[in-house]
Amino acid sequence: LMQGRSLAMKQDSGKAIQVNTVIGHLSEALMQGRSLDMSRFAELAPSLTKAQWDRLDIIAAQLSPPPSDVCLDKDFKQKDFLRPILGDKVDQDFATKTESDRQDEAVWYERIRLFRLC
């Protein structure tokens, strides 16, 4: 996925703008009902396979029926979606996680953010 990539544009601070930050802002705009050029969004956003989508849909149903409500809940926690996928290791202190575990989490967090939009 796009983890670690940055855009050529820079902020006033001089730091490169991170792709994930842009995706986050675009996702938030969608959640607020603002219009968005989805073809441009799709160029940056992660994609989900049907199997991954179905897995997240099942977790949503288990967390709070009806599933459409769980993603809109103000107390929504991505980690609640992640735990059934990656197990209890998601609750470990960040400093004790392996690089592989951190990468797995980052990939799934991107997928969860995209799932939450729909």
N, C-alpha and C positions, 0 to 999 in steps of 0.2 A: 504494500500500500504506500501511501505518501509520507509515512513517518520520516521525520528528519529533513524533508525537502524544504527549500525556501524559494521564495520568488525573487526576481531580480530587483524589485522595488525595495526601498528601505524606508524605515520610519524616521522621524525626526531624531531619534536616539542614535541612528546610524546602523541599527540592527536590521538584518534582513527580515522581511515579513514571512512567517511560517505558513505553509500551505494549510496545515491543520487549523490554524487560527482563522484563516479566511473561510474554511469550510464551517467552522463553528459559528462565525458571524452570519454566513448565508443560511445555515440551519436555523439559527435563532430568528432570522427574518421570516423564514417559512412558518415557524411555529407561531409567529405573531400575525400571520395572514397576509404578509406583504408579497407582492409579485416578484418573481425571480425568473430569469432566463435559464430554464432547466437544462438546455443544451450546454451552456457554459458551466453550470453547476456540475453536470455529469462528467465534464473533463477533469475535474479535481476530486470529486467525491469517490469514496470506495464503492465497489460493487458487491452485491450479495448474490450468492448462488441460491437456487430454490431451496436446497437442503438447509443452508444457513438461515434463510428467512423462516422456513418452517420451524426450525429449532427455536428461534427467538419467539415465534408466534405461540408455540407450545408453552414456553416459559412464561410469556405474558398471561396466558390463560391460567396457569397454575398460580401466579402471583396474586391475581385479582380479577375474578370474573366481573363483568365482561372484559375481554382483553383490550378493547379500545380505550378503556378508562385508565389503565395502569400507566401508560406512557404520558398521559396528561396530568397525572397526579402531581401536585406541588411538592410532594415528598418523594418523588421518583428518584431512585438511586440506581445508577448503572451497575454498581457492584452486585445488587440483588439479581440482575440478569446474568452477570458474569459467573457468579458462584456455581450455578447448576452446570455451566459449561466447563469451567476450569477447576472446580473444586474449592475446598477450603483454603488452599494456598493463596487465594486472592486476599484473604484477611491478614496475611503475614505483614509485618512491618516492611516498608518499601526497601529499606537498607539490607534486609536479609534475603530479598528475592534475587534469583539468578537473572542474568541478562536475558536468557531465553524466556523465563517467566514474564519478565517485564515486556518483552516484545510481543509475546502471545497476548498479554493483557491489552497492550496498545492496539493491536490489530482488532481484537474483539470489541474494544471500546468504540472504535471507529464504526464498526458494523452496528453496534447498539445505537449509536447516535443517528445513523441513517435510518434504521428501523423505526426509531421513535418519531421520525418526521412523517411517517406514512399512516 
